Amino acid sequence: MRHWLYSYRRLLINYESALAYSVLGVVGGVASGLVVLAFELAIREMSTRFGVGGNGESFESLPPWMIFALPAGGAAVLGLAYSGLKQQDRETGVVHVLTRMHSHYSVLPLRNALVQFIGGAFGLATGQSGGREGPGVHLGGAINSLLGQWLSLPNNSLRILIGCGTAGGIAAAFQTPLAGVLFAMEVIIAEYSVVGFIPVMLAAVSASAVSHTLATDEWLFSLPPLELNSLLELPYVMLLGLCCGAAVAGFVRLSTFAARFSERPVVLRFAFAGIVTGGLALLVPEILGLGYDTLILAMQGKLALSALLLIALGKLVATAVSVGVGMPLGLIGPNLLMGACIGSLMGAVGSALVPGLASDPVFYAVIGMGAAMGAVLNAPLAAILAVIEMTQSLSISMAAMLAIVTATLTSTGLFRQRSAHQAMLAQLKRIVPHDPLNQLLHSTSVSATMDTRVVRVPLMLAQKDLEPLLEFTPVWCVVERDGEDLYLVKGSELLEWLKQTPFEEETVDLTGAGIRRLTTSPVPIQATLRQAMDTMRARATEAVCVYDRSANTGKQILHGVLTLESIEAYTLASMRQ
């Protein structure tokens, strides 16, 4: 078993090993599907224990005092629990995943995943306005990253594992495998390659299959055939996209404004968000919780125009404040509801003004849903596939694409807002570059480029150590003393100096060797080139020594050496191809 695992790790070092990464895709998809279903079950069980009917979503049936007290009290309790955590342990959601992929080389901690699972389930069960998709993305990525860490897989493969987990999280939550793939590639990995697509696609299929098999409810909408009645409606479709884009821009701006108070005590922030949500719920109780029951009503055209407007505004404010103050909630579902309400409202107005020309209001609800999702994520491909898969209707594609593009351009171009997650990263002053060079450094293992022609030599070199050194003719020599590595020298320069230095005594002190010495830092064999470069920069060294720890003795085993010059040469050669 150990030999097989070692061989598999060696395969994953090569980023082009499609078959090896395909295995990761299947395993990662099943794992993410199971954890997302467990999260949904936890939400349902908690909410029913709080007296919420309708399979844990009918908050509207609660008495008025409970409609306010449940979210307000639940937020205060959640804030108290968070106050006992360190700041780094409170971070959850997509922003946390993106941050860890860049600054911690795709190593997601178990503690944050537990906080996401318990805190997210409790928050949504107590009626906090949010979605389950952000937590699902975090949990799917975390379970896969933890699996990779447990198996000591190279860190470059953890990126693909997280991509598989996030795709599986979306696919399991919505039963939309294609949208899950595009979400992972557009939002999380931000890289398009055949090798990257294959495991992510397998993960989305696996997670969707798990969801279809084990889920107790069917998420797909049962809608009549939808189509655009006339091309004359296209300007009205663009107007719908404009309205959705403006709403999303307001959502992003309000959430980033709320994030400015991140230095305030977490109890006060969460309690304020709970009071805002509870206060709005007294007027519009449909904004509480996930809101998928209300979404279905909006999609089916069963809500009054005034209700549609109030739900959209209430959901926008409550979710933006809750997400902005750091609650472990998602934002995709609320924006789907906002878009559906805006679309249904405009569809009803269009039908009233031009009854013989306008399409069914349900048609506009569907494309409004896609427009809001595309704008808030800045992921138009994932949005169009999501609405097509959820509604099982291809005839909406042309109008949906137009609305999604218009909404995205309105939010990013007219109002100059980034996607919600990128805006939050900017507010937190975190840089997550996705340029080709950084993608290459993150996806390349040190094992793929290190020079293995390296030996350790003692600082006090004995005559008996000289003969093996001359026979091996290493490129690099790590000079050590009492098991501690001191510095790195070129093998050719050391051998030339030794040839000119007679052994007058039993040992020769290499301290007197007048050759260039390179300072080194250790990195694990699982590291990527990005990690190697960051280590050299942080410790002001000129090279890294790649180590692994022996399973039998626990001692470090030297595998190779990487210098800054060798990394630069590799990246330049790769970028020219």
C-alpha positions in Angstrom: 0.0 0.0 0.0 2.8 2.4 0.9 4.6 1.6 -2.3 1.5 2.2 -4.3 0.8 5.5 -2.6 4.4 6.6 -3.2 4.1 5.8 -6.9 0.8 7.7 -7.1 2.4 10.8 -5.5 5.1 10.7 -8.1 2.5 10.7 -10.9 0.7 13.7 -9.4 4.0 15.7 -9.5 3.5 15.9 -13.2 0.6 18.3 -13.8 -0.2 16.7 -17.1 -0.9 13.3 -15.6 -4.6 13.2 -16.6 -5.3 9.7 -15.5 -3.9 10.2 -12.0 -5.8 13.4 -11.6 -9.0 11.8 -12.8 -8.9 9.5 -9.8 -8.7 12.6 -7.6 -11.7 13.9 -9.5 -13.9 10.9 -8.7 -12.8 10.7 -5.0 -13.1 14.4 -4.5 -16.6 14.6 -6.1 -18.0 11.8 -3.9 -16.4 13.4 -0.8 -17.8 16.9 -1.5 -21.2 15.5 -2.4 -21.4 13.7 0.9 -20.3 16.6 3.0 -22.7 19.1 1.3 -25.6 16.7 1.8 -24.6 16.4 5.5 -24.6 20.2 5.8 -28.0 20.5 4.2 -29.3 17.8 6.6 -27.9 19.6 9.6 -29.6 22.9 8.5 -33.0 21.0 8.2 -32.7 19.2 11.5 -31.7 22.3 13.4 -34.4 24.5 11.9 -37.1 22.0 12.6 -36.0 21.8 16.2 -36.5 25.6 16.4 -40.1 25.1 15.3 -39.7 26.0 11.6 -42.1 24.1 9.5 -42.1 23.3 5.8 -39.1 21.0 5.9 -37.2 23.7 7.8 -37.9 26.6 5.4 -41.3 28.0 6.3 -40.2 30.8 8.6 -43.3 32.7 7.5 -45.4 30.4 9.7 -43.7 31.4 12.9 -45.4 33.9 15.3 -44.3 37.5 14.8 -42.3 37.7 18.0 -40.4 34.5 16.9 -39.8 36.0 13.4 -37.7 38.7 15.0 -36.3 36.8 18.0 -35.0 33.8 16.2 -32.6 35.6 13.8 -31.7 38.3 16.4 -31.1 35.8 19.2 -29.4 33.3 16.9 -27.0 35.9 15.6 -26.1 36.9 19.2 -25.4 33.3 20.2 -23.3 32.8 17.0 -21.3 36.0 17.9 -20.7 34.8 21.4 -19.4 31.5 20.0 -17.2 33.3 17.5 -15.7 35.5 20.3 -14.0 32.5 21.7 -12.2 31.8 18.4 -9.0 33.3 17.1 -9.4 35.6 14.1 -7.8 33.2 11.6 -10.2 30.4 12.8 -13.3 32.5 12.0 -12.6 32.8 8.3 -15.0 30.8 6.1 -16.5 30.7 2.7 -15.2 31.3 -0.8 -13.0 34.2 0.3 -11.3 31.9 2.7 -10.7 29.3 0.1 -9.3 31.8 -2.4 -7.0 33.2 0.2 -5.6 29.9 1.4 -5.1 28.7 -2.2 -2.7 31.6 -2.7 -1.1 32.4 0.6 -1.1 28.9 2.1 -0.6 26.8 -1.0 -4.1 25.2 -0.9 -3.8 23.9 2.6 -7.3 24.3 4.2 -7.4 23.8 8.0 -9.8 21.4 9.7 -10.8 24.0 12.3 -12.2 26.5 9.8 -14.1 23.8 8.1 -15.7 22.8 11.4 -16.6 26.4 12.1 -18.1 26.7 8.6 -20.2 23.5 9.1 -21.5 24.2 12.6 -21.7 28.0 12.3 -23.2 28.0 8.8 -25.8 25.3 9.7 -26.8 27.1 12.9 -27.0 30.5 11.3 -29.2 29.4 8.4 -31.4 27.3 10.8 -32.0 30.4 12.9 -33.1 32.4 9.9 -30.0 34.4 9.0 -30.4 35.6 5.4 -27.9 33.7 3.3 -27.3 30.7 1.1 -25.8 27.3 1.5 -23.6 27.4 -1.7 -20.7 29.4 -0.2 -20.5 27.0 2.8 -20.8 24.1 0.4 -17.9 25.4 -1.7 -15.8 25.8 1.4 -16.7 22.4 2.8 -16.2 20.6 -0.5 -12.8 22.2 -1.0 -11.8 21.6 2.6 -12.7 17.9 2.8 -10.6 17.4 -0.4 -7.7 19.5 0.8 -7.7 17.6 4.1 -7.8 14.3 2.3 -4.8 15.4 0.2 -2.9 16.5 3.3 -3.6 13.2 5.1 -2.2 11.3 2.1 0.8 13.8 1.8 0.0 14.5 -1.8 2.0 17.3 -3.5 0.6 20.8 -3.0 0.1 21.4 -6.7 -2.4 18.5 -6.7 -4.3 20.2 -3.7 -5.3 23.0 -6.1 -7.0 20.5 -8.4 -8.5 18.8 -5.3 -10.0 22.0 -4.1 -11.3 22.8 -7.6 -12.9 19.3 -7.6 -14.4 20.0 -4.2 -15.9 23.4 -5.1 -17.4 22.0 -8.4 -18.8 19.1 -6.4 -20.2 21.5 -3.8 -22.2 23.5 -6.4 -23.2 20.4 -8.3 -24.5 18.7 -5.2 -26.3 21.8 -3.9 -28.1 22.6 -7.1 -27.8 19.3 -9.0 -26.1 21.2 -11.8 -22.8 19.5 -12.8 -22.0 21.8 -15.7 -22.5 24.9 -13.7 -20.3 23.4 -11.0 -17.5 22.9 -13.4 -17.7 26.4 -14.8 -17.9 27.9 -11.3 -14.7 26.1 -10.3 -12.8 27.1 -13.4 -14.1 30.7 -13.5 -14.1 31.7 -9.8 -11.8 29.3 -7.9 -9.0 28.0 -10.1 -9.2 30.8 -12.7 -7.4 28.6 -15.2 -8.6 26.8 -18.3 -6.8 23.6 -19.4 -7.8 20.2 -20.6 -5.9 18.5 -17.7 -7.7 20.8 -15.3 -11.1 20.3 -16.7 -11.1 16.5 -16.7 -10.9 15.9 -12.9 -13.2 18.8 -12.2 -15.8 17.4 -14.6 -15.6 14.0 -13.0 -16.0 15.5 -9.6 -19.1 17.4 -10.6 -20.6 14.3 -12.1 -19.7 12.2 -9.0 -21.2 14.8 -6.6 -24.3 15.2 -8.7 -24.8 11.4 -8.7 -24.4 11.3 -4.9 -27.0 14.1 -4.6 -29.4 12.4 -7.0 -29.0 9.2 -5.1 -29.2 10.4 -1.5 -30.9 13.8 -1.5 -34.4 13.7 0.0 -35.8 16.6 -2.1 -35.6 17.5 -5.8 -34.2 20.9 -6.4 -35.0 21.2 -10.1 -37.9 23.4 -11.0 -41.0 22.0 -12.6 -41.8 24.8 -15.1 -43.8 25.0 -18.3 -41.9 25.4 -21.6 -40.3 28.8 -21.7 -39.4 30.8 -24.8 -39.0 34.3 -26.1 -42.2 35.4 -27.8 -40.6 38.1 -30.0 -37.2 39.6 -30.8 -38.8 42.9 -30.0 -38.5 41.9 -26.4 -34.7 42.0 -26.5 -34.4 45.6 -25.4 -36.7 44.8 -22.4 -34.4 41.8 -21.6 -31.5 44.2 -21.6 -33.4 46.5 -19.3 -33.9 43.6 -16.9 -30.2 42.9 -17.0 -29.5 46.6 -16.2 -31.8 46.4 -13.2 -30.2 43.2 -11.9 -26.7 44.6 -12.4 -27.6 47.7 -10.5 -29.1 45.6 -7.7 -26.0 43.5 -7.5 -23.7 46.5 -7.5 -25.7 47.8 -4.5 -25.4 44.5 -2.9 -21.6 44.4 -3.3 -21.2 48.0 -2.2 -23.3 47.4 1.0 -21.5 44.2 1.9 -18.0 45.8 1.5 -19.2 48.8 3.6 -20.3 46.4 6.3 -16.9 44.7 6.1 -15.2 47.9 7.1 -16.3 47.3 10.7 -14.4 44.0 10.9 -12.3 45.4 13.8 -15.4 45.8 16.0 -16.2 43.0 18.5 -17.7 40.1 16.7 -20.6 39.9 19.1 -21.7 43.4 18.3 -21.4 42.9 14.5 -23.3 39.7 14.5 -26.0 41.0 16.8 -26.5 44.1 14.6 -26.8 41.9 11.5 -29.4 39.7 13.3 -31.4 42.7 14.4 -31.4 44.1 10.9 -32.5 40.7 9.5 -35.2 40.3 12.2 -36.5 43.8 11.8 -36.8 43.5 8.0 -38.4 40.0 8.5 -41.2 41.6 10.5 -42.2 43.4 7.3 -41.1 40.6 4.8 -40.7 37.3 6.6 -39.8 35.6 3.3 -36.3 36.9 3.5 -35.4 34.6 6.4 -33.2 31.5 5.9 -32.4 30.0 2.5 -35.5 31.3 0.9 -35.8 28.6 -1.7 -39.5 28.1 -1.0 -40.0 31.8 -1.9 -37.8 31.5 -4.9 -40.0 28.7 -6.3 -43.1 30.9 -5.7 -41.4 33.8 -7.5 -40.5 31.5 -10.4 -44.1 30.3 -10.7 -45.5 33.8 -10.6 -47.4 33.3 -7.4 -46.3 36.5 -5.6 -47.8 40.0 -5.8 -45.8 42.8 -7.4 -45.4 44.6 -4.1 -44.2 41.4 -2.4 -41.7 40.8 -5.2 -40.2 44.3 -4.7 -40.1 44.1 -0.9 -38.5 40.6 -0.9 -35.8 41.7 -3.4 -34.9 44.8 -1.3 -35.1 43.0 2.0 -33.0 40.1 0.8 -30.4 42.5 -0.6 -30.0 44.5 2.6 -30.2 41.6 5.1 -27.8 39.3 3.1 -25.3 42.1 2.3 -25.1 43.1 6.0 -24.9 39.5 7.2 -22.2 38.5 4.7 -20.3 41.8 5.2 -19.9 41.4 9.0 -18.4 37.9 8.5 -21.3 35.5 9.1 -20.6 32.0 7.7 -23.2 32.3 5.0 -23.4 32.1 1.2 -24.5 34.7 -1.3 -25.4 32.9 -4.4 -28.9 31.7 -3.3 -30.0 35.2 -2.1 -28.9 36.7 -5.4 -30.9 34.1 -7.3 -33.9 35.1 -5.3 -33.3 38.8 -5.9 -32.9 38.2 -9.6 -36.0 36.0 -9.8 -38.1 38.7 -7.9 -36.8 41.5 -10.2 -37.5 39.4 -13.3 -40.9 38.3 -12.2 -41.8 41.9 -11.4 -40.7 43.2 -14.7 -42.3 40.3 -16.5 -45.6 41.1 -14.9 -45.3 44.8 -15.8 -44.4 43.9 -19.4 -47.4 41.6 -19.7 -49.7 44.3 -18.3 -48.4 46.9 -20.7 -48.1 44.7 -23.9 -50.2 41.6 -23.2 -50.0 40.3 -26.7 -46.2 40.7 -27.1 -44.6 40.0 -23.7 -43.4 36.5 -22.7 -44.6 34.8 -19.6 -43.4 36.5 -16.3 -41.9 33.1 -15.4 -39.6 33.5 -18.4 -38.3 36.8 -17.0 -37.9 35.4 -13.5 -35.6 32.7 -14.9 -33.4 35.0 -16.8 -33.4 37.5 -14.0 -32.1 34.8 -11.7 -29.2 34.1 -14.1 -28.4 37.8 -14.6 -28.0 38.3 -10.8 -25.9 35.2 -10.4 -23.6 36.1 -13.3 -23.1 39.7 -12.1 -22.4 38.9 -8.4 -19.9 36.2 -9.3 -18.6 37.8 -12.5 -19.0 34.3 -13.9 -21.3 34.5 -16.9 -20.7 31.0 -18.2 -21.5 29.4 -14.9 -24.6 31.5 -14.6 -26.1 30.6 -18.0 -25.4 26.9 -17.5 -26.9 27.1 -14.0 -30.3 28.5 -15.2 -30.4 26.1 -18.1 -29.7 23.1 -15.9 -32.0 24.1 -13.1 -34.9 24.9 -15.4 -34.1 22.2 -18.0 -34.9 24.7 -20.7 -32.5 25.4 -23.6 -35.0 27.9 -25.3 -34.1 30.6 -22.7 -30.4 30.6 -23.6 -30.3 33.6 -26.0 -32.3 35.9 -23.8 -30.5 34.6 -20.7 -27.0 35.3 -22.2 -28.1 38.8 -23.2 -29.4 39.6 -19.7 -26.4 38.1 -18.0 -23.9 40.0 -20.1 -25.9 43.2 -19.6 -26.0 42.7 -15.8 -22.3 41.9 -15.6 -21.3 44.9 -17.7 -23.7 47.1 -15.6 -22.1 46.0 -12.3 -18.5 46.0 -13.4 -18.5 48.7 -16.1 -21.2 51.2 -15.1 -20.9 51.0 -11.4 -17.3 49.8 -11.3 -17.9 47.0 -8.9 -15.9 43.7 -8.8 -17.4 40.4 -8.1 -18.6 40.0 -4.5 -15.7 37.8 -3.5 -13.0 39.9 -5.2 -14.5 43.0 -3.7 -14.3 41.4 -0.3 -10.7 40.3 -0.9 -9.9 43.9 -1.8 -11.6 45.2 1.3 -9.5 42.8 3.4 -6.4 44.0 1.5 -5.6 40.5 0.3 -3.9 40.0 -3.1 -4.8 36.8 -5.0 -3.2 37.1 -8.4 -4.3 34.9 -11.2 -1.7 35.8 -13.9 -0.2 33.0 -15.9 3.2 33.2 -14.0 1.6 32.7 -10.6 -0.6 29.9 -12.0 2.5 28.1 -13.3 4.3 28.5 -10.0 1.3 27.2 -8.0 0.8 24.2 -10.3 4.4 23.0 -10.5 5.9 20.8 -7.8 9.4 21.3 -6.6 10.0 17.7 -7.3 9.4 18.3 -11.0 12.2 20.8 -11.3 14.7 20.2 -8.4 18.2 19.1 -9.1 18.6 15.7 -7.4 22.4 15.5 -8.0 23.1 16.6 -4.5 25.0 15.1 -1.5 25.6 16.1 2.1 29.3 16.6 3.1 30.5 17.2 6.6 32.2 20.5 7.5 35.2 18.5 8.7 35.8 16.3 5.6 37.7 13.1 6.2 39.9 11.3 3.7 37.5 8.4 3.6 34.7 10.7 2.5 36.7 12.1 -0.5 36.6 9.0 -2.7 32.8 8.6 -2.9 32.6 12.4 -3.5 34.9 12.2 -6.4 33.1 9.2 -7.9 29.6 10.8 -7.7 30.7 14.2 -8.9 27.6 16.0 -7.5 26.3 19.2 -8.9 25.5 20.5 -5.4 26.9 19.8 -2.0 25.1 20.7 1.3 27.7 21.3 3.9 26.5 20.1 7.3 27.7 19.9 10.9 26.2 17.6 13.5 23.2 17.0 11.3 22.5 20.7 10.8 22.8 22.1 7.2 24.9 25.1 7.1 25.2 26.3 3.4 25.2 25.1 -0.2 28.2 25.0 -2.6 28.6 23.9 -6.2 30.1 20.4 -6.4 32.5 21.3 -9.2 33.9 24.2 -7.2 34.3 22.2 -4.0 36.0 19.3 -5.9 38.4 21.7 -7.6 39.3 23.2 -4.2 39.8 19.8 -2.7 42.2 18.8 -5.5 44.3 21.8 -4.7 44.2 21.2 -1.0 46.5 18.4 0.3 45.2 16.3 3.3 47.9 17.1 5.7 45.7 15.8 8.6 42.9 13.3 8.9 40.3 15.9 8.1 40.0 19.1 6.1 38.0 22.0 7.5 35.8 23.3 4.6 35.4 26.6 6.4 38.6 27.7 4.8 37.4 26.9 1.2 37.4 30.1 -0.8 34.3 29.2 -2.9 30.9 30.8 -3.1 28.4 29.7 -0.4 24.7 29.9 -0.9 22.3 30.3 2.0 19.5 27.8 2.1 16.0 27.2 3.5 14.2 23.9 3.9 10.9 23.1 2.1 8.9 19.9 2.1 8.8 17.6 -0.9 5.0 18.5 -1.3 5.9 22.2 -1.9 5.3 24.1 -5.1 7.6 26.5 -6.9 5.5 29.4 -5.5 6.2 28.1 -1.9 9.9 27.7 -2.7 10.1 31.3 -3.9 8.1 32.6 -1.0 10.4 30.8 1.4 13.5 32.2 -0.2 12.1 35.7 -0.1 10.9 35.4 3.5 14.2 34.1 4.8 16.4 36.0 2.4 18.2 32.9 1.1 19.4 32.0 -2.3 18.3 28.3 -2.5 16.0 25.7 -1.0 16.7 22.2 0.0 13.8 19.8 -0.6 13.3 17.3 2.2 11.0 14.4 3.1 10.7 12.8 6.5 11.4 9.1 6.8 8.4 7.1 7.9 10.6 4.7 9.8 13.2 6.8 11.5 11.6 10.3 11.4 14.8 11.8 10.1 14.8 14.2 7.2 15.8 12.9 3.8 17.4 15.3 1.3 15.9 14.9 -2.2 17.2 17.9 -4.1 18.1 21.5 -4.5 16.4 24.5 -6.1 17.9 27.9 -6.6 16.3 31.1 -7.6 18.1 31.0 -10.9 16.9 27.5 -11.7 13.2 28.5 -11.0 13.6 31.6 -13.2 15.0 29.6 -16.0 12.2 27.0 -15.8 9.5 29.6 -15.8 11.0 31.5 -18.7 11.2 28.3 -20.7 7.7 27.3 -19.9 6.2 30.7 -20.7 7.8 30.6 -24.1 6.2 27.3 -25.0 
